[in-house]
Amino acid sequence: MVGGLSHCVTFTIRGIDRSRISVWVREFAGTDSEGIGGTSMSSETVYLTVEGKQALEAELRDLLGTRRPSIITRIQDAQADGDADDSGSHEEAKDELALIDNRVREIENILRHAAIIAAGNAGKDVVQLGSHIVVQDEAGDTLNWVIVSSVEANTRTGKISSESLVGAAMMGHRQGDIVAVQVPAGDMSYTIMQVS
């Protein structure tokens, strides 16, 4: 998933029938937690790679063309069967529709304010947004990263946010620099082997 949601936890509040609160847990290197059930609808420019924009557009097409219509059909079927009042699955489908609609609004807002990081904009010698970097950690392991905005950050695919602790520390450095990063687990250092 692009920059995004990793888990949705749903629970029932004691004494309130079928009331659910969704708690969004954002991935560590990607985006900040927005709090309970919220998403930020910012009008600030969002910097995306071409691949990041394409991934968001594909997700939006899937949500609007496949997932949302499927959920609406489930809701309509439950209502037609008269199960809408007693059905927990009906309530779950309504909750899922709300989550989908929320994500659609979020993606549309991101795309509306997107600025594409042109391939030529990435510095050949200085780490900046859009840079592909190869670093070596203290253990001698080599890591390949792309510095991206928090919207498309995904550590599993090697895309780290320029706003994360590691990403922010890398910004402005050059090949050969040793970068010290203070993380919750302690101090770490990385040697930048290549910037492209």
C-alpha atoms as a printed R data frame, in Angstrom:
    type eleno elety resid chain resno       x      y       z
1   ATOM     1    CA   MET     A     1   0.000  0.000   0.000
2   ATOM     2    CA   VAL     A     2   1.269  3.416  -0.895
3   ATOM     3    CA   GLY     A     3   2.355  5.530   2.143
4   ATOM     4    CA   GLY     A     4  -0.339  4.418   3.936
5   ATOM     5    CA   LEU     A     5  -2.601  2.583   6.144
6   ATOM     6    CA   SER     A     6  -1.256 -0.576   7.620
7   ATOM     7    CA   HIS     A     7  -3.970 -1.634  10.045
8   ATOM     8    CA   CYS     A     8  -7.515 -0.772  11.007
9   ATOM     9    CA   VAL     A     9  -8.613 -1.860  14.454
10  ATOM    10    CA   THR     A    10 -12.340 -1.950  15.191
11  ATOM    11    CA   PHE     A    11 -13.894 -2.435  18.615
12  ATOM    12    CA   THR     A    12 -17.263 -1.909  20.261
13  ATOM    13    CA   ILE     A    13 -17.653  0.604  23.067
14  ATOM    14    CA   ARG     A    14 -19.370 -0.968  26.073
15  ATOM    15    CA   GLY     A    15 -22.958  0.163  26.370
16  ATOM    16    CA   ILE     A    16 -23.265  1.564  22.869
17  ATOM    17    CA   ASP     A    17 -24.704 -0.992  20.464
18  ATOM    18    CA   ARG     A    18 -22.869 -1.357  17.133
19  ATOM    19    CA   SER     A    19 -20.801  1.760  17.633
20  ATOM    20    CA   ARG     A    20 -17.357  1.401  16.218
21  ATOM    21    CA   ILE     A    21 -14.309  3.558  16.317
22  ATOM    22    CA   SER     A    22 -11.635  3.063  13.691
23  ATOM    23    CA   VAL     A    23  -8.107  3.683  14.765
24  ATOM    24    CA   TRP     A    24  -5.626  4.209  11.991
25  ATOM    25    CA   VAL     A    25  -2.117  2.993  12.571
26  ATOM    26    CA   ARG     A    26   0.344  4.475  10.144
27  ATOM    27    CA   GLU     A    27   3.570  2.784   9.137
28  ATOM    28    CA   PHE     A    28   6.638  4.008  11.005
29  ATOM    29    CA   ALA     A    29   8.694  5.302   8.099
30  ATOM    30    CA   GLY     A    30   5.756  6.613   6.141
31  ATOM    31    CA   THR     A    31   3.235  8.955   7.587
32  ATOM    32    CA   ASP     A    32   2.268 10.346  10.935
33  ATOM    33    CA   SER     A    33  -0.773  9.055  12.752
34  ATOM    34    CA   GLU     A    34  -3.779 11.223  12.025
35  ATOM    35    CA   GLY     A    35  -5.644 10.278  15.158
36  ATOM    36    CA   ILE     A    36  -8.975  8.517  15.459
37  ATOM    37    CA   GLY     A    37 -10.650  7.987  12.099
38  ATOM    38    CA   GLY     A    38  -9.145 11.108  10.600
39  ATOM    39    CA   THR     A    39  -7.217 11.914   7.510
40  ATOM    40    CA   SER     A    40  -5.573 15.142   6.686
41  ATOM    41    CA   MET     A    41  -7.070 17.064   3.791
42  ATOM    42    CA   SER     A    42  -4.218 19.423   3.185
43  ATOM    43    CA   SER     A    43  -3.890 21.886   0.352
44  ATOM    44    CA   GLU     A    44  -0.092 21.730   0.505
45  ATOM    45    CA   THR     A    45   1.851 20.459  -2.468
46  ATOM    46    CA   VAL     A    46   2.507 16.721  -2.315
47  ATOM    47    CA   TYR     A    47   5.631 15.539  -4.118
48  ATOM    48    CA   LEU     A    48   5.305 12.192  -5.868
49  ATOM    49    CA   THR     A    49   7.440 10.079  -8.140
50  ATOM    50    CA   VAL     A    50   5.857  9.055 -11.446
51  ATOM    51    CA   GLU     A    51   5.505  5.514 -10.072
52  ATOM    52    CA   GLY     A    52   3.890  6.809  -6.872
53  ATOM    53    CA   LYS     A    53   1.313  8.805  -8.835
54  ATOM    54    CA   GLN     A    54   0.545  5.809 -11.043
55  ATOM    55    CA   ALA     A    55   0.103  3.571  -7.984
56  ATOM    56    CA   LEU     A    56  -2.336  6.044  -6.410
57  ATOM    57    CA   GLU     A    57  -4.296  6.315  -9.671
58  ATOM    58    CA   ALA     A    58  -4.481  2.497  -9.894
59  ATOM    59    CA   GLU     A    59  -5.666  2.265  -6.281
60  ATOM    60    CA   LEU     A    60  -8.324  4.913  -6.956
61  ATOM    61    CA   ARG     A    61  -9.558  3.020 -10.047
62  ATOM    62    CA   ASP     A    62  -9.766 -0.193  -7.996
63  ATOM    63    CA   LEU     A    63 -11.639  1.495  -5.149
64  ATOM    64    CA   LEU     A    64 -14.155  3.232  -7.432
65  ATOM    65    CA   GLY     A    65 -14.494  0.565 -10.116
66  ATOM    66    CA   THR     A    66 -14.398 -2.658  -8.113
67  ATOM    67    CA   ARG     A    67 -14.409 -2.455  -4.332
68  ATOM    68    CA   ARG     A    68 -16.983  0.317  -3.803
69  ATOM    69    CA   PRO     A    69 -19.582 -1.142  -6.200
70  ATOM    70    CA   SER     A    70 -19.142 -4.568  -4.561
71  ATOM    71    CA   ILE     A    71 -19.784 -3.138  -1.092
72  ATOM    72    CA   ILE     A    72 -22.804 -1.160  -2.301
73  ATOM    73    CA   THR     A    73 -24.246 -4.374  -3.762
74  ATOM    74    CA   ARG     A    74 -23.737 -6.135  -0.411
75  ATOM    75    CA   ILE     A    75 -25.544 -3.316   1.412
76  ATOM    76    CA   GLN     A    76 -28.417 -3.279  -1.092
77  ATOM    77    CA   ASP     A    77 -28.794 -7.079  -0.900
78  ATOM    78    CA   ALA     A    78 -28.975 -6.945   2.896
79  ATOM    79    CA   GLN     A    79 -31.583 -4.183   2.740
80  ATOM    80    CA   ALA     A    80 -33.628 -6.062   0.140
81  ATOM    81    CA   ASP     A    81 -33.616 -9.195   2.314
82  ATOM    82    CA   GLY     A    82 -34.807 -7.214   5.310
83  ATOM    83    CA   ASP     A    83 -31.652 -8.139   7.239
84  ATOM    84    CA   ALA     A    84 -30.431 -4.581   7.531
85  ATOM    85    CA   ASP     A    85 -31.690 -4.063  11.071
86  ATOM    86    CA   ASP     A    86 -30.185 -7.196  12.642
87  ATOM    87    CA   SER     A    87 -27.220 -7.949  10.457
88  ATOM    88    CA   GLY     A    88 -23.732 -7.396  11.794
89  ATOM    89    CA   SER     A    89 -22.429 -7.977   8.270
90  ATOM    90    CA   HIS     A    90 -24.622 -5.095   7.061
91  ATOM    91    CA   GLU     A    91 -23.025 -2.807   9.646
92  ATOM    92    CA   GLU     A    92 -19.561 -4.067   8.684
93  ATOM    93    CA   ALA     A    93 -20.300 -3.387   5.008
94  ATOM    94    CA   LYS     A    94 -21.414  0.160   5.856
95  ATOM    95    CA   ASP     A    95 -18.222  0.661   7.880
96  ATOM    96    CA   GLU     A    96 -16.141 -0.682   4.995
97  ATOM    97    CA   LEU     A    97 -17.917  1.657   2.561
98  ATOM    98    CA   ALA     A    98 -17.108  4.593   4.842
99  ATOM    99    CA   LEU     A    99 -13.432  3.556   4.902
100 ATOM   100    CA   ILE     A   100 -13.355  3.241   1.118
101 ATOM   101    CA   ASP     A   101 -15.023  6.628   0.654
102 ATOM   102    CA   ASN     A   102 -12.540  8.165   3.077
103 ATOM   103    CA   ARG     A   103  -9.574  6.679   1.187
104 ATOM   104    CA   VAL     A   104 -11.042  7.859  -2.146
105 ATOM   105    CA   ARG     A   105 -11.269 11.434  -0.810
106 ATOM   106    CA   GLU     A   106  -7.718 11.188   0.525
107 ATOM   107    CA   ILE     A   107  -6.296  9.944  -2.798
108 ATOM   108    CA   GLU     A   108  -8.245 12.546  -4.795
109 ATOM   109    CA   ASN     A   109  -6.865 15.284  -2.518
110 ATOM   110    CA   ILE     A   110  -3.315 13.978  -2.889
111 ATOM   111    CA   LEU     A   111  -3.594 13.815  -6.683
112 ATOM   112    CA   ARG     A   112  -5.178 17.280  -6.828
113 ATOM   113    CA   HIS     A   113  -2.138 18.745  -5.022
114 ATOM   114    CA   ALA     A   114   0.524 16.502  -6.549
115 ATOM   115    CA   ALA     A   115   3.728 17.749  -8.089
116 ATOM   116    CA   ILE     A   116   5.752 15.115  -9.924
117 ATOM   117    CA   ILE     A   117   9.419 14.750  -9.103
118 ATOM   118    CA   ALA     A   118  11.014 14.706 -12.539
119 ATOM   119    CA   ALA     A   119  13.732 12.107 -13.032
120 ATOM   120    CA   GLY     A   120  16.197 14.864 -13.894
121 ATOM   121    CA   ASN     A   121  15.462 16.730 -10.658
122 ATOM   122    CA   ALA     A   122  17.189 14.170  -8.460
123 ATOM   123    CA   GLY     A   123  20.680 15.413  -7.705
124 ATOM   124    CA   LYS     A   124  23.531 13.316  -9.024
125 ATOM   125    CA   ASP     A   125  25.639 13.955  -5.960
126 ATOM   126    CA   VAL     A   126  23.390 15.352  -3.214
127 ATOM   127    CA   VAL     A   127  20.612 13.358  -1.512
128 ATOM   128    CA   GLN     A   128  17.260 15.032  -2.089
129 ATOM   129    CA   LEU     A   129  13.655 14.099  -2.781
130 ATOM   130    CA   GLY     A   130  13.642 11.508  -5.565
131 ATOM   131    CA   SER     A   131  17.240 10.387  -5.042
132 ATOM   132    CA   HIS     A   132  18.117  6.709  -5.290
133 ATOM   133    CA   ILE     A   133  20.757  5.964  -2.684
134 ATOM   134    CA   VAL     A   134  22.838  2.976  -1.693
135 ATOM   135    CA   VAL     A   135  23.995  2.998   1.923
136 ATOM   136    CA   GLN     A   136  25.972  0.662   4.118
137 ATOM   137    CA   ASP     A   137  24.957  0.242   7.743
138 ATOM   138    CA   GLU     A   138  27.220 -0.405  10.732
139 ATOM   139    CA   ALA     A   139  26.938 -4.182  10.239
140 ATOM   140    CA   GLY     A   140  28.200 -3.886   6.664
141 ATOM   141    CA   ASP     A   141  24.807 -4.589   5.055
142 ATOM   142    CA   THR     A   142  24.027 -2.690   1.858
143 ATOM   143    CA   LEU     A   143  20.615 -1.048   1.581
144 ATOM   144    CA   ASN     A   144  18.987  0.511  -1.498
145 ATOM   145    CA   TRP     A   145  16.545  3.325  -0.850
146 ATOM   146    CA   VAL     A   146  14.570  5.937  -2.751
147 ATOM   147    CA   ILE     A   147  13.852  9.173  -0.872
148 ATOM   148    CA   VAL     A   148  10.157 10.022  -1.353
149 ATOM   149    CA   SER     A   149   7.442 12.064   0.326
150 ATOM   150    CA   SER     A   150   5.572 10.595   3.268
151 ATOM   151    CA   VAL     A   151   2.575  9.900   1.020
152 ATOM   152    CA   GLU     A   152   4.305  7.157  -0.962
153 ATOM   153    CA   ALA     A   153   6.801  5.929   1.625
154 ATOM   154    CA   ASN     A   154   6.881  2.150   2.040
155 ATOM   155    CA   THR     A   155   9.882  0.608   3.766
156 ATOM   156    CA   ARG     A   156   9.074 -2.839   2.351
157 ATOM   157    CA   THR     A   157   9.748 -1.558  -1.156
158 ATOM   158    CA   GLY     A   158  12.758  0.559  -0.198
159 ATOM   159    CA   LYS     A   159  10.961  3.912  -0.333
160 ATOM   160    CA   ILE     A   160  11.700  5.983   2.755
161 ATOM   161    CA   SER     A   161  10.128  9.283   3.645
162 ATOM   162    CA   SER     A   162  12.180 12.449   3.539
163 ATOM   163    CA   GLU     A   163  10.350 13.271   6.782
164 ATOM   164    CA   SER     A   164  11.303 10.049   8.614
165 ATOM   165    CA   LEU     A   165  14.253 10.089  10.999
166 ATOM   166    CA   VAL     A   166  16.557  8.254   8.581
167 ATOM   167    CA   GLY     A   167  15.315 10.040   5.455
168 ATOM   168    CA   ALA     A   168  15.600 13.502   6.992
169 ATOM   169    CA   ALA     A   169  19.130 12.733   8.199
170 ATOM   170    CA   MET     A   170  20.185 11.672   4.675
171 ATOM   171    CA   MET     A   171  18.928 14.855   2.986
172 ATOM   172    CA   GLY     A   172  21.688 17.146   1.722
173 ATOM   173    CA   HIS     A   173  24.489 14.608   2.175
174 ATOM   174    CA   ARG     A   174  26.797 13.315  -0.555
175 ATOM   175    CA   GLN     A   175  28.382 10.065  -1.596
176 ATOM   176    CA   GLY     A   176  31.047  9.076   0.940
177 ATOM   177    CA   ASP     A   177  29.405 10.904   3.851
178 ATOM   178    CA   ILE     A   178  28.829  9.033   7.086
179 ATOM   179    CA   VAL     A   179  25.412  9.994   8.423
180 ATOM   180    CA   ALA     A   180  24.570  9.584  12.107
181 ATOM   181    CA   VAL     A   181  20.896  8.992  12.833
182 ATOM   182    CA   GLN     A   182  19.306  9.133  16.254
183 ATOM   183    CA   VAL     A   183  16.411  6.635  16.345
184 ATOM   184    CA   PRO     A   184  14.373  5.317  19.279
185 ATOM   185    CA   ALA     A   185  16.498  2.143  19.321
186 ATOM   186    CA   GLY     A   186  19.684  4.203  19.687
187 ATOM   187    CA   ASP     A   187  22.251  5.877  17.480
188 ATOM   188    CA   MET     A   188  22.946  4.393  14.053
189 ATOM   189    CA   SER     A   189  25.274  5.424  11.278
190 ATOM   190    CA   TYR     A   190  25.149  4.852   7.551
191 ATOM   191    CA   THR     A   191  27.788  5.414   4.910
192 ATOM   192    CA   ILE     A   192  26.384  6.743   1.649
193 ATOM   193    CA   MET     A   193  27.919  4.592  -1.083
194 ATOM   194    CA   GLN     A   194  26.050  5.985  -4.088
195 ATOM   195    CA   VAL     A   195  23.600  8.761  -4.975
196 ATOM   196    CA   SER     A   196  21.743  8.857  -8.271
